Amino acid sequence: MSGLSQLESFICTLYDTKDQLKRHIFDRSDAAFRQGDQDRDDIRSLEQLKARKQRMRRKFLEAVGGLPADAPSLNARTTGTIRQGNWRIENVIFESRPGHYVTANLYVPDGSASPGPAVLFLCGHERDAKHSDLYRKVCIRLVQAGLIVLAVDPIGQGERFSYMQGGGPGTAVSWGTAEHQHAGAQCLPLGEGLARYFLHDAMRAVDYLLSRPEVDPSRIGVTGNSGGGTQTAMMMLCDDRIAAAAPGTFIMNRKDYMHAGGVQDAEQVWPGLSAAGFDHEDLLLAFAPRPVLVLAAAYDFFPIEATRRTVERSQRFWELYGQGGRLRLAEDQTLHSYTDVLAKEAAVFFRRQLAGNSREVDWTPEMLPLDGSRLQCTGSGQVVTEFADARVVRDENEAQAAKLAAWRAEQPEAVLRRRGLAWLADRVIGPRLPSQLNPRRMPLGCVDGLEAEYLLWWSQPGLMNSAIRFRKPAAVPSGGESGAAGSCSTVRGNGEEAFASNGSSPLRAANAADRENVGDVRPSAVAALWEGGTTALERHGDWIKETCASGREVYVLNVSGMGPHEPYPIYRRPALPFFGVLHKLSDDLLWIGDSLAAVRAYDVIRCLDLIGQVSGLGGEAVDFYTAGRTNLYVKLAAALDPRVGAADVVDPLPEVSAWVSAALYEEEDAMSYILPGMLNYFDLADLDRWRLEGK
């Protein structure tokens, strides 16, 4: 085993840096939560409450990029009707946007007065969605209470899978959360969120209900649990046509959920809203004084304490209207689910609030078994194989990326550059507090014939970065102990075991075709940044040795959350895939209007300070070598700091527009390489061009 390979497992015992990124994010988030609580506590009048409602709705729509344009017509059609008990079920398809086909089941009870009350049922994360056994049973409870029900398939579930393989039954990206996250991540560089599509589908479902003569427009309710609870809450915030709501197993508060370690689906993450003081209380107060029944599971992964606190704190907003009894909480002693207990609670609630009927519901006859496939609206089982013009979120992302690229090409270069760099500086530098580097230095001895030293410094308050510095040993004067020029020996430093190796390997020349060189400054230090940092030295060993042999020093960087600073895992999941700890912390940064990409770009700028101090370069330029997607961080930093010199880039992240438009991409650690909204200002080629223009 080579010395570099052994060095990959080096652990510095001066600080436990693995928990620093989480603490940094949590501290900033907690401050935002406290401010949000204070802002809501300060509401004393209806005028203040109404102003809060308007502000939170505006902030939410800004966070998700607004709503997409409607289709010219719903083009609604009924593809089949089923008799079941004392009601009928219609299989319905409508277009929420051009080419976006929404599949739904409309339940109509026999003998109901027309027009009558209706409930929009929004499905959570069940594979079969509207025609799953779980949600079909909830819909039947609502029908038994005399309510018309429209159950809608969300994106990525039921008959709306987006990533079918060759028209067959398999999918290139799995259903539900996997699909949501895959497409949702690509929305972010556009300044959009997946939530905009979920919300828009639900609003268009209300449009469909309004088109039905059986439905009274003034008596429409909405319910759903889990992901359906999220959609219900968004409707409460944004659609004034809803007369009553029963959000299930979702209402909580952001602080308790964040500290519990939870990761949420893409449509449940709303960038910048925590920074704006938002919390789930705002979802409830937005609906006051209309009636709300919050449905909760006592043993949920959504903390029940948070649900109870949010409902209790929100009661006074109804009291301002003189409607103190219109916000209630119903709990079932169960795990996360829309249980039959909660379904009956919701049915009674809507029957009373929408139909004005307080009589007990006759829950008979018993629900009859029904093959869920009979509730499918398409012949093939999927809209993307049923309709030649079917579109999915990825198609919208691709079109929007092209639209933004065309818009940027039309702008005066000077204006675009000034605007883009100002925006970038605000994202990368704006949120940071100053901090002294206060570096720690630990000699590691001789590693594969190179002197190695570990360096640790503060990039931001509470957040450390590190590097291993490699260099060719200094020539030993005649008569010295080693007896040979340019040799090194094993040493120990700071109680850490040093690494020694006398092995050597041939140096491999860099392939110029795989490199990108900007500028011609060749300073004596080179900063290297690749995924894994100093825990991935061996695979880059030839480059390290070659560069040091040329007389230059190499600093292999570990930016925030990378290499030895990778956070402790959650739920025993690997750190880097979707729903691992790096995804969670990236999402938590999004909530406070930040991003891990911006944090790491700032780390690159701070490493220039460190190298200047340690190597005595002052303000001289430092070259960079990057492998993989880490070129993004260097490009962002280079646009803001002229001390970034030439860049040798291997296998870089391509233009972000291309990544946004890709059907498939590398999901591993993808959230760490997203700068939300950047395509509204620049792409990577723009940054390269502006840098050359600035020389």
Secondary structure, DSSP 8 states (H G I E B T S, - for coil): --HHHHHTT---SS--GGGHHHHHHHHHHHHHHHHHHHHHHT--SHHHHHHHHHHHHHHHHHHHT------S----EEEEEEEETTEEEEEEEEEEETTEEEEEEEEEETT--SSEEEEEEE--S-TTGGGSHHHHHHHHHHHHTT-EEEEE--TTSTT--S-BSTTSS-BSS-TTHHHHHHHHHHHGGGT--THHHHHHHHHHHHHHHHH-TTEEEEEEEEEEETHHHHHHHHHHHH-TT--EEEEES----HHHHHHHT----GGG--TTTTTTT--HHHHHHTTTTS-EEEEEETT-SS-HHHHHHHHHHHHHHHHHTT-GGGEEEEEESSSSS--HHHHHHHHHHHHHHHH---S-----S------GGGG--SSSS-HHHH-TT---HHHHHHHHHHHHHHHHHHS-HHHHHHHHHHHHHHHHTTT--------EEEEEEEETTEEEEEEEEEEETTEEEEEEEEE------TT-SS-STT------BTTB---------------GGG---------SEEEEEETTGGGS-GGGHHHHHHHHHTT-EEEEEE-TTSGGG----STT--SSSTTSHHHHHHHHHHHTT--HHHHHHHHHHHHHHHHHHHHT-TT--EEEEEEGGGHHHHHHHHHH-TTEEEEEEES----HHHHHH-SS---TTGGGG--TTGGGT--HHHHHHHHHHT-
